[in-house]
Amino acid sequence: MNAWELLPLIRELFSRHPEYRYHAAWELQWLLFALHYSDELEDEGEIAAAVEVARDDYPQWRPAA
């Protein structure tokens, strides 16, 4: 799955489970699988790219500097 296919899954995950908005890509990799958003462990780099786009969509989701 590429980043564009993961983007809706990441947005839904962040909407349903806001406590995961600031987790690293390697943590989200397991969460997407464990919560049945994906049938396999997705590429960490693709997850990171989708997370960046999702966080840009909602600036309040970006971690404080």
N, CA, C and O atoms as a Maestro MAE file, in Angstrom:
{
 s_m_m2io_version
 :::
 2.0.0
}

f_m_ct {
 s_m_title
 :::
 protein
 m_atom[260] {
  # First column is atom index #
  i_m_mmod_type
  r_m_x_coord
  r_m_y_coord
  r_m_z_coord
  i_m_residue_number
  s_m_chain_name
  s_m_pdb_residue_name
  s_m_pdb_atom_name
  i_m_atomic_number
  :::
  1 25 0.858 -1.171 0.000 1 A "MET " " N  " 7
  2 3 0.000 0.000 0.000 1 A "MET " " CA " 6
  3 2 0.904 1.235 0.000 1 A "MET " " C  " 6
  4 15 1.896 1.283 0.727 1 A "MET " " O  " 8
  5 25 0.560 2.222 -0.811 2 A "ASN " " N  " 7
  6 3 1.380 3.433 -0.833 2 A "ASN " " CA " 6
  7 2 0.792 4.489 0.102 2 A "ASN " " C  " 6
  8 15 -0.256 4.289 0.716 2 A "ASN " " O  " 8
  9 25 1.495 5.613 0.192 3 A "ALA " " N  " 7
  10 3 1.101 6.666 1.143 3 A "ALA " " CA " 6
  11 2 -0.298 7.204 0.851 3 A "ALA " " C  " 6
  12 15 -1.053 7.506 1.775 3 A "ALA " " O  " 8
  13 25 -0.650 7.326 -0.448 4 A "TRP " " N  " 7
  14 3 -1.972 7.860 -0.793 4 A "TRP " " CA " 6
  15 2 -3.080 6.895 -0.407 4 A "TRP " " C  " 6
  16 15 -4.182 7.325 -0.064 4 A "TRP " " O  " 8
  17 25 -2.810 5.604 -0.456 5 A "GLU " " N  " 7
  18 3 -3.797 4.614 -0.024 5 A "GLU " " CA " 6
  19 2 -3.887 4.561 1.502 5 A "GLU " " C  " 6
  20 15 -4.943 4.259 2.059 5 A "GLU " " O  " 8
  21 25 -2.785 4.852 2.160 6 A "LEU " " N  " 7
  22 3 -2.763 4.843 3.625 6 A "LEU " " CA " 6
  23 2 -3.384 6.099 4.235 6 A "LEU " " C  " 6
  24 15 -3.859 6.068 5.370 6 A "LEU " " O  " 8
  25 25 -3.382 7.199 3.488 7 A "LEU " " N  " 7
  26 3 -3.847 8.470 4.025 7 A "LEU " " CA " 6
  27 2 -5.252 8.399 4.627 7 A "LEU " " C  " 6
  28 15 -5.433 8.866 5.751 7 A "LEU " " O  " 8
  29 25 -6.255 7.840 3.942 8 A "PRO " " N  " 7
  30 3 -7.586 7.771 4.576 8 A "PRO " " CA " 6
  31 2 -7.596 6.905 5.840 8 A "PRO " " C  " 6
  32 15 -8.344 7.175 6.780 8 A "PRO " " O  " 8
  33 25 -6.761 5.865 5.851 9 A "LEU " " N  " 7
  34 3 -6.685 5.013 7.038 9 A "LEU " " CA " 6
  35 2 -6.078 5.768 8.216 9 A "LEU " " C  " 6
  36 15 -6.547 5.657 9.348 9 A "LEU " " O  " 8
  37 25 -5.034 6.535 7.934 10 A "ILE " " N  " 7
  38 3 -4.384 7.334 8.979 10 A "ILE " " CA " 6
  39 2 -5.350 8.390 9.515 10 A "ILE " " C  " 6
  40 15 -5.447 8.588 10.726 10 A "ILE " " O  " 8
  41 25 -6.061 9.063 8.616 11 A "ARG " " N  " 7
  42 3 -7.035 10.069 9.057 11 A "ARG " " CA " 6
  43 2 -8.119 9.453 9.928 11 A "ARG " " C  " 6
  44 15 -8.506 10.028 10.945 11 A "ARG " " O  " 8
  45 25 -8.607 8.290 9.532 12 A "GLU " " N  " 7
  46 3 -9.633 7.626 10.337 12 A "GLU " " CA " 6
  47 2 -9.075 7.198 11.687 12 A "GLU " " C  " 6
  48 15 -9.732 7.360 12.715 12 A "GLU " " O  " 8
  49 25 -7.864 6.651 11.685 13 A "LEU " " N  " 7
  50 3 -7.226 6.255 12.945 13 A "LEU " " CA " 6
  51 2 -7.097 7.453 13.878 13 A "LEU " " C  " 6
  52 15 -7.425 7.356 15.061 13 A "LEU " " O  " 8
  53 25 -6.621 8.585 13.354 14 A "PHE " " N  " 7
  54 3 -6.460 9.782 14.177 14 A "PHE " " CA " 6
  55 2 -7.805 10.310 14.667 14 A "PHE " " C  " 6
  56 15 -7.893 10.828 15.780 14 A "PHE " " O  " 8
  57 25 -8.841 10.187 13.862 15 A "SER " " N  " 7
  58 3 -10.168 10.667 14.269 15 A "SER " " CA " 6
  59 2 -10.778 9.784 15.356 15 A "SER " " C  " 6
  60 15 -11.364 10.282 16.317 15 A "SER " " O  " 8
  61 25 -10.637 8.494 15.197 16 A "ARG " " N  " 7
  62 3 -11.232 7.561 16.167 16 A "ARG " " CA " 6
  63 2 -10.396 7.390 17.430 16 A "ARG " " C  " 6
  64 15 -10.929 7.137 18.511 16 A "ARG " " O  " 8
  65 25 -9.092 7.530 17.282 17 A "HIS " " N  " 7
  66 3 -8.165 7.321 18.403 17 A "HIS " " CA " 6
  67 2 -7.180 8.490 18.472 17 A "HIS " " C  " 6
  68 15 -6.017 8.334 18.097 17 A "HIS " " O  " 8
  69 25 -7.622 9.645 18.939 18 A "PRO " " N  " 7
  70 3 -6.742 10.827 18.948 18 A "PRO " " CA " 6
  71 2 -5.468 10.648 19.762 18 A "PRO " " C  " 6
  72 15 -4.502 11.385 19.566 18 A "PRO " " O  " 8
  73 25 -5.455 9.696 20.658 19 A "GLU " " N  " 7
  74 3 -4.257 9.472 21.474 19 A "GLU " " CA " 6
  75 2 -3.074 8.972 20.634 19 A "GLU " " C  " 6
  76 15 -1.940 8.992 21.111 19 A "GLU " " O  " 8
  77 25 -3.315 8.525 19.396 20 A "TYR " " N  " 7
  78 3 -2.249 8.009 18.531 20 A "TYR " " CA " 6
  79 2 -1.705 9.053 17.567 20 A "TYR " " C  " 6
  80 15 -0.825 8.736 16.766 20 A "TYR " " O  " 8
  81 25 -2.193 10.275 17.615 21 A "ARG " " N  " 7
  82 3 -1.801 11.299 16.648 21 A "ARG " " CA " 6
  83 2 -0.319 11.634 16.677 21 A "ARG " " C  " 6
  84 15 0.226 12.076 15.666 21 A "ARG " " O  " 8
  85 25 0.334 11.439 17.787 22 A "TYR " " N  " 7
  86 3 1.734 11.840 17.912 22 A "TYR " " CA " 6
  87 2 2.684 10.654 17.993 22 A "TYR " " C  " 6
  88 15 3.853 10.819 18.344 22 A "TYR " " O  " 8
  89 25 2.199 9.469 17.674 23 A "HIS " " N  " 7
  90 3 3.060 8.292 17.675 23 A "HIS " " CA " 6
  91 2 3.944 8.278 16.437 23 A "HIS " " C  " 6
  92 15 3.596 8.850 15.404 23 A "HIS " " O  " 8
  93 25 5.078 7.626 16.552 24 A "ALA " " N  " 7
  94 3 6.012 7.497 15.433 24 A "ALA " " CA " 6
  95 2 5.482 6.481 14.426 24 A "ALA " " C  " 6
  96 15 4.610 5.669 14.737 24 A "ALA " " O  " 8
  97 25 6.026 6.544 13.214 25 A "ALA " " N  " 7
  98 3 5.566 5.656 12.136 25 A "ALA " " CA " 6
  99 2 5.733 4.189 12.508 25 A "ALA " " C  " 6
  100 15 4.873 3.373 12.176 25 A "ALA " " O  " 8
  101 25 6.825 3.836 13.193 26 A "TRP " " N  " 7
  102 3 7.028 2.432 13.545 26 A "TRP " " CA " 6
  103 2 5.989 1.954 14.555 26 A "TRP " " C  " 6
  104 15 5.655 0.770 14.574 26 A "TRP " " O  " 8
  105 25 5.471 2.851 15.395 27 A "GLU " " N  " 7
  106 3 4.403 2.492 16.323 27 A "GLU " " CA " 6
  107 2 3.066 2.359 15.589 27 A "GLU " " C  " 6
  108 15 2.277 1.459 15.877 27 A "GLU " " O  " 8
  109 25 2.824 3.253 14.651 28 A "LEU " " N  " 7
  110 3 1.589 3.206 13.870 28 A "LEU " " CA " 6
  111 2 1.537 1.987 12.961 28 A "LEU " " C  " 6
  112 15 0.456 1.494 12.639 28 A "LEU " " O  " 8
  113 25 2.692 1.505 12.553 29 A "GLN " " N  " 7
  114 3 2.756 0.316 11.708 29 A "GLN " " CA " 6
  115 2 2.037 -0.851 12.382 29 A "GLN " " C  " 6
  116 15 1.215 -1.518 11.753 29 A "GLN " " O  " 8
  117 25 2.336 -1.095 13.636 30 A "TRP " " N  " 7
  118 3 1.694 -2.175 14.380 30 A "TRP " " CA " 6
  119 2 0.227 -1.844 14.682 30 A "TRP " " C  " 6
  120 15 -0.631 -2.721 14.587 30 A "TRP " " O  " 8
  121 25 -0.068 -0.610 15.038 31 A "LEU " " N  " 7
  122 3 -1.441 -0.223 15.354 31 A "LEU " " CA " 6
  123 2 -2.382 -0.418 14.171 31 A "LEU " " C  " 6
  124 15 -3.495 -0.916 14.339 31 A "LEU " " O  " 8
  125 25 -1.944 -0.028 12.974 32 A "LEU " " N  " 7
  126 3 -2.779 -0.211 11.784 32 A "LEU " " CA " 6
  127 2 -3.097 -1.684 11.569 32 A "LEU " " C  " 6
  128 15 -4.209 -2.036 11.176 32 A "LEU " " O  " 8
  129 25 -2.128 -2.532 11.826 33 A "PHE " " N  " 7
  130 3 -2.341 -3.968 11.685 33 A "PHE " " CA " 6
  131 2 -3.214 -4.509 12.818 33 A "PHE " " C  " 6
  132 15 -4.168 -5.246 12.568 33 A "PHE " " O  " 8
  133 25 -2.897 -4.151 14.039 34 A "ALA " " N  " 7
  134 3 -3.607 -4.680 15.204 34 A "ALA " " CA " 6
  135 2 -5.070 -4.241 15.250 34 A "ALA " " C  " 6
  136 15 -5.931 -4.996 15.702 34 A "ALA " " O  " 8
  137 25 -5.350 -3.028 14.786 35 A "LEU " " N  " 7
  138 3 -6.721 -2.515 14.796 35 A "LEU " " CA " 6
  139 2 -7.467 -2.836 13.501 35 A "LEU " " C  " 6
  140 15 -8.555 -2.313 13.259 35 A "LEU " " O  " 8
  141 25 -6.879 -3.694 12.675 36 A "HIS " " N  " 7
  142 3 -7.495 -4.189 11.432 36 A "HIS " " CA " 6
  143 2 -7.738 -3.103 10.391 36 A "HIS " " C  " 6
  144 15 -8.685 -3.195 9.610 36 A "HIS " " O  " 8
  145 25 -6.899 -2.084 10.373 37 A "TYR " " N  " 7
  146 3 -6.944 -1.100 9.303 37 A "TYR " " CA " 6
  147 2 -6.206 -1.641 8.082 37 A "TYR " " C  " 6
  148 15 -6.418 -1.177 6.961 37 A "TYR " " O  " 8
  149 25 -5.345 -2.617 8.306 38 A "SER " " N  " 7
  150 3 -4.549 -3.204 7.243 38 A "SER " " CA " 6
  151 2 -4.402 -4.696 7.494 38 A "SER " " C  " 6
  152 15 -4.456 -5.152 8.636 38 A "SER " " O  " 8
  153 25 -4.215 -5.453 6.418 39 A "ASP " " N  " 7
  154 3 -4.056 -6.902 6.529 39 A "ASP " " CA " 6
  155 2 -2.606 -7.323 6.736 39 A "ASP " " C  " 6
  156 15 -2.331 -8.494 7.001 39 A "ASP " " O  " 8
  157 25 -1.692 -6.392 6.618 40 A "GLU " " N  " 7
  158 3 -0.270 -6.698 6.786 40 A "GLU " " CA " 6
  159 2 0.435 -5.488 7.378 40 A "GLU " " C  " 6
  160 15 -0.129 -4.395 7.438 40 A "GLU " " O  " 8
  161 25 1.671 -5.693 7.815 41 A "LEU " " N  " 7
  162 3 2.456 -4.578 8.320 41 A "LEU " " CA " 6
  163 2 2.893 -3.734 7.125 41 A "LEU " " C  " 6
  164 15 3.585 -4.219 6.230 41 A "LEU " " O  " 8
  165 25 2.489 -2.490 7.121 42 A "GLU " " N  " 7
  166 3 2.792 -1.598 6.009 42 A "GLU " " CA " 6
  167 2 4.191 -1.017 6.161 42 A "GLU " " C  " 6
  168 15 4.764 -1.029 7.250 42 A "GLU " " O  " 8
  169 25 4.734 -0.511 5.061 43 A "ASP " " N  " 7
  170 3 6.063 0.086 5.054 43 A "ASP " " CA " 6
  171 2 6.086 1.330 5.943 43 A "ASP " " C  " 6
  172 15 5.222 2.201 5.842 43 A "ASP " " O  " 8
  173 25 7.076 1.391 6.800 44 A "GLU " " N  " 7
  174 3 7.192 2.499 7.756 44 A "GLU " " CA " 6
  175 2 7.348 3.849 7.052 44 A "GLU " " C  " 6
  176 15 6.806 4.854 7.513 44 A "GLU " " O  " 8
  177 25 8.079 3.877 5.951 45 A "GLY " " N  " 7
  178 3 8.271 5.117 5.204 45 A "GLY " " CA " 6
  179 2 6.976 5.616 4.585 45 A "GLY " " C  " 6
  180 15 6.724 6.821 4.559 45 A "GLY " " O  " 8
  181 25 6.158 4.708 4.089 46 A "GLU " " N  " 7
  182 3 4.865 5.080 3.515 46 A "GLU " " CA " 6
  183 2 3.933 5.616 4.600 46 A "GLU " " C  " 6
  184 15 3.179 6.561 4.367 46 A "GLU " " O  " 8
  185 25 3.987 5.016 5.775 47 A "ILE " " N  " 7
  186 3 3.173 5.490 6.901 47 A "ILE " " CA " 6
  187 2 3.614 6.891 7.293 47 A "ILE " " C  " 6
  188 15 2.780 7.769 7.515 47 A "ILE " " O  " 8
  189 25 4.922 7.102 7.378 48 A "ALA " " N  " 7
  190 3 5.448 8.422 7.752 48 A "ALA " " CA " 6
  191 2 5.011 9.490 6.759 48 A "ALA " " C  " 6
  192 15 4.662 10.602 7.157 48 A "ALA " " O  " 8
  193 25 5.028 9.161 5.463 49 A "ALA " " N  " 7
  194 3 4.595 10.120 4.447 49 A "ALA " " CA " 6
  195 2 3.116 10.446 4.591 49 A "ALA " " C  " 6
  196 15 2.725 11.608 4.482 49 A "ALA " " O  " 8
  197 25 2.298 9.442 4.832 50 A "ALA " " N  " 7
  198 3 0.854 9.664 5.002 50 A "ALA " " CA " 6
  199 2 0.572 10.474 6.263 50 A "ALA " " C  " 6
  200 15 -0.323 11.320 6.269 50 A "ALA " " O  " 8
  201 25 1.318 10.223 7.315 51 A "VAL " " N  " 7
  202 3 1.138 10.964 8.573 51 A "VAL " " CA " 6
  203 2 1.469 12.438 8.365 51 A "VAL " " C  " 6
  204 15 0.763 13.302 8.885 51 A "VAL " " O  " 8
  205 25 2.524 12.741 7.619 52 A "GLU " " N  " 7
  206 3 2.884 14.142 7.355 52 A "GLU " " CA " 6
  207 2 1.764 14.872 6.620 52 A "GLU " " C  " 6
  208 15 1.445 16.015 6.946 52 A "GLU " " O  " 8
  209 25 1.177 14.220 5.640 53 A "VAL " " N  " 7
  210 3 0.068 14.837 4.901 53 A "VAL " " CA " 6
  211 2 -1.130 15.018 5.821 53 A "VAL " " C  " 6
  212 15 -1.770 16.069 5.804 53 A "VAL " " O  " 8
  213 25 -1.440 14.005 6.623 54 A "ALA " " N  " 7
  214 3 -2.580 14.089 7.546 54 A "ALA " " CA " 6
  215 2 -2.372 15.205 8.566 54 A "ALA " " C  " 6
  216 15 -3.314 15.926 8.894 54 A "ALA " " O  " 8
  217 25 -1.176 15.350 9.059 55 A "ARG " " N  " 7
  218 3 -0.912 16.408 10.040 55 A "ARG " " CA " 6
  219 2 -0.956 17.792 9.395 55 A "ARG " " C  " 6
  220 15 -1.339 18.762 10.048 55 A "ARG " " O  " 8
  221 25 -0.568 17.896 8.122 56 A "ASP " " N  " 7
  222 3 -0.656 19.174 7.414 56 A "ASP " " CA " 6
  223 2 -2.106 19.569 7.176 56 A "ASP " " C  " 6
  224 15 -2.429 20.755 7.125 56 A "ASP " " O  " 8
  225 25 -2.985 18.571 7.030 57 A "ASP " " N  " 7
  226 3 -4.413 18.836 6.850 57 A "ASP " " CA " 6
  227 2 -5.022 19.468 8.092 57 A "ASP " " C  " 6
  228 15 -5.935 20.288 7.996 57 A "ASP " " O  " 8
  229 25 -4.517 19.087 9.250 58 A "TYR " " N  " 7
  230 3 -5.030 19.559 10.528 58 A "TYR " " CA " 6
  231 2 -3.864 20.043 11.367 58 A "TYR " " C  " 6
  232 15 -3.268 19.254 12.099 58 A "TYR " " O  " 8
  233 25 -3.521 21.323 11.280 59 A "PRO " " N  " 7
  234 3 -2.342 21.844 11.987 59 A "PRO " " CA " 6
  235 2 -2.367 21.574 13.496 59 A "PRO " " C  " 6
  236 15 -1.307 21.458 14.111 59 A "PRO " " O  " 8
  237 25 -3.532 21.473 14.091 60 A "GLN " " N  " 7
  238 3 -3.582 21.212 15.532 60 A "GLN " " CA " 6
  239 2 -3.070 19.810 15.862 60 A "GLN " " C  " 6
  240 15 -2.806 19.512 17.027 60 A "GLN " " O  " 8
  241 25 -2.925 18.938 14.846 61 A "TRP " " N  " 7
  242 3 -2.393 17.599 15.088 61 A "TRP " " CA " 6
  243 2 -0.873 17.564 15.061 61 A "TRP " " C  " 6
  244 15 -0.270 16.553 15.423 61 A "TRP " " O  " 8
  245 25 -0.245 18.656 14.636 62 A "ARG " " N  " 7
  246 3 1.203 18.677 14.557 62 A "ARG " " CA " 6
  247 2 1.765 18.868 15.979 62 A "ARG " " C  " 6
  248 15 1.298 19.725 16.730 62 A "ARG " " O  " 8
  249 25 2.772 18.056 16.329 63 A "PRO " " N  " 7
  250 3 3.355 18.206 17.666 63 A "PRO " " CA " 6
  251 2 3.927 19.599 17.888 63 A "PRO " " C  " 6
  252 15 4.411 20.232 16.950 63 A "PRO " " O  " 8
  253 25 3.872 20.067 19.102 64 A "ALA " " N  " 7
  254 3 4.442 21.373 19.447 64 A "ALA " " CA " 6
  255 2 5.952 21.329 19.294 64 A "ALA " " C  " 6
  256 15 6.580 20.318 19.610 64 A "ALA " " O  " 8
  257 25 6.530 22.401 18.818 65 A "ALA " " N  " 7
  258 3 7.988 22.450 18.593 65 A "ALA " " CA " 6
  259 2 8.744 22.630 19.869 65 A "ALA " " C  " 6
  260 15 9.974 22.691 19.855 65 A "ALA " " O  " 8
  :::
 }
 m_bond[259] {
  # First column is bond index #
  i_m_from
  i_m_to
  i_m_order
  :::
  1 1 2 1
  2 2 3 1
  3 3 4 2
  4 3 5 1
  5 5 6 1
  6 6 7 1
  7 7 8 2
  8 7 9 1
  9 9 10 1
  10 10 11 1
  11 11 12 2
  12 11 13 1
  13 13 14 1
  14 14 15 1
  15 15 16 2
  16 15 17 1
  17 17 18 1
  18 18 19 1
  19 19 20 2
  20 19 21 1
  21 21 22 1
  22 22 23 1
  23 23 24 2
  24 23 25 1
  25 25 26 1
  26 26 27 1
  27 27 28 2
  28 27 29 1
  29 29 30 1
  30 30 31 1
  31 31 32 2
  32 31 33 1
  33 33 34 1
  34 34 35 1
  35 35 36 2
  36 35 37 1
  37 37 38 1
  38 38 39 1
  39 39 40 2
  40 39 41 1
  41 41 42 1
  42 42 43 1
  43 43 44 2
  44 43 45 1
  45 45 46 1
  46 46 47 1
  47 47 48 2
  48 47 49 1
  49 49 50 1
  50 50 51 1
  51 51 52 2
  52 51 53 1
  53 53 54 1
  54 54 55 1
  55 55 56 2
  56 55 57 1
  57 57 58 1
  58 58 59 1
  59 59 60 2
  60 59 61 1
  61 61 62 1
  62 62 63 1
  63 63 64 2
  64 63 65 1
  65 65 66 1
  66 66 67 1
  67 67 68 2
  68 67 69 1
  69 69 70 1
  70 70 71 1
  71 71 72 2
  72 71 73 1
  73 73 74 1
  74 74 75 1
  75 75 76 2
  76 75 77 1
  77 77 78 1
  78 78 79 1
  79 79 80 2
  80 79 81 1
  81 81 82 1
  82 82 83 1
  83 83 84 2
  84 83 85 1
  85 85 86 1
  86 86 87 1
  87 87 88 2
  88 87 89 1
  89 89 90 1
  90 90 91 1
  91 91 92 2
  92 91 93 1
  93 93 94 1
  94 94 95 1
  95 95 96 2
  96 95 97 1
  97 97 98 1
  98 98 99 1
  99 99 100 2
  100 99 101 1
  101 101 102 1
  102 102 103 1
  103 103 104 2
  104 103 105 1
  105 105 106 1
  106 106 107 1
  107 107 108 2
  108 107 109 1
  109 109 110 1
  110 110 111 1
  111 111 112 2
  112 111 113 1
  113 113 114 1
  114 114 115 1
  115 115 116 2
  116 115 117 1
  117 117 118 1
  118 118 119 1
  119 119 120 2
  120 119 121 1
  121 121 122 1
  122 122 123 1
  123 123 124 2
  124 123 125 1
  125 125 126 1
  126 126 127 1
  127 127 128 2
  128 127 129 1
  129 129 130 1
  130 130 131 1
  131 131 132 2
  132 131 133 1
  133 133 134 1
  134 134 135 1
  135 135 136 2
  136 135 137 1
  137 137 138 1
  138 138 139 1
  139 139 140 2
  140 139 141 1
  141 141 142 1
  142 142 143 1
  143 143 144 2
  144 143 145 1
  145 145 146 1
  146 146 147 1
  147 147 148 2
  148 147 149 1
  149 149 150 1
  150 150 151 1
  151 151 152 2
  152 151 153 1
  153 153 154 1
  154 154 155 1
  155 155 156 2
  156 155 157 1
  157 157 158 1
  158 158 159 1
  159 159 160 2
  160 159 161 1
  161 161 162 1
  162 162 163 1
  163 163 164 2
  164 163 165 1
  165 165 166 1
  166 166 167 1
  167 167 168 2
  168 167 169 1
  169 169 170 1
  170 170 171 1
  171 171 172 2
  172 171 173 1
  173 173 174 1
  174 174 175 1
  175 175 176 2
  176 175 177 1
  177 177 178 1
  178 178 179 1
  179 179 180 2
  180 179 181 1
  181 181 182 1
  182 182 183 1
  183 183 184 2
  184 183 185 1
  185 185 186 1
  186 186 187 1
  187 187 188 2
  188 187 189 1
  189 189 190 1
  190 190 191 1
  191 191 192 2
  192 191 193 1
  193 193 194 1
  194 194 195 1
  195 195 196 2
  196 195 197 1
  197 197 198 1
  198 198 199 1
  199 199 200 2
  200 199 201 1
  201 201 202 1
  202 202 203 1
  203 203 204 2
  204 203 205 1
  205 205 206 1
  206 206 207 1
  207 207 208 2
  208 207 209 1
  209 209 210 1
  210 210 211 1
  211 211 212 2
  212 211 213 1
  213 213 214 1
  214 214 215 1
  215 215 216 2
  216 215 217 1
  217 217 218 1
  218 218 219 1
  219 219 220 2
  220 219 221 1
  221 221 222 1
  222 222 223 1
  223 223 224 2
  224 223 225 1
  225 225 226 1
  226 226 227 1
  227 227 228 2
  228 227 229 1
  229 229 230 1
  230 230 231 1
  231 231 232 2
  232 231 233 1
  233 233 234 1
  234 234 235 1
  235 235 236 2
  236 235 237 1
  237 237 238 1
  238 238 239 1
  239 239 240 2
  240 239 241 1
  241 241 242 1
  242 242 243 1
  243 243 244 2
  244 243 245 1
  245 245 246 1
  246 246 247 1
  247 247 248 2
  248 247 249 1
  249 249 250 1
  250 250 251 1
  251 251 252 2
  252 251 253 1
  253 253 254 1
  254 254 255 1
  255 255 256 2
  256 255 257 1
  257 257 258 1
  258 258 259 1
  259 259 260 2
  :::
 }
}
